[in-house]
Amino acid sequence: MEKLDPYDRTLAYVYLQDDRMLNEELLREGLAKVVVFEPNKKYLEQFKTIEKSNRRKNWYVECKSR
């Protein structure tokens, strides 16, 4: 797993004290978007499924810079 993306941002799977994954919770709340930086694809399908589910529920929020 790569620890940094091409822009030197930290890449991590973050687990909460109750063993939930923060990455998944952010996707469920519509506060994150799936972005892949090879070779970090361990949870890709899982994350895409959550993201897709939120789009159907209209919970997905996308912010675009100008």
Order of alpha helices (4+ residues) and beta strands (2+ residues): alpha-alpha
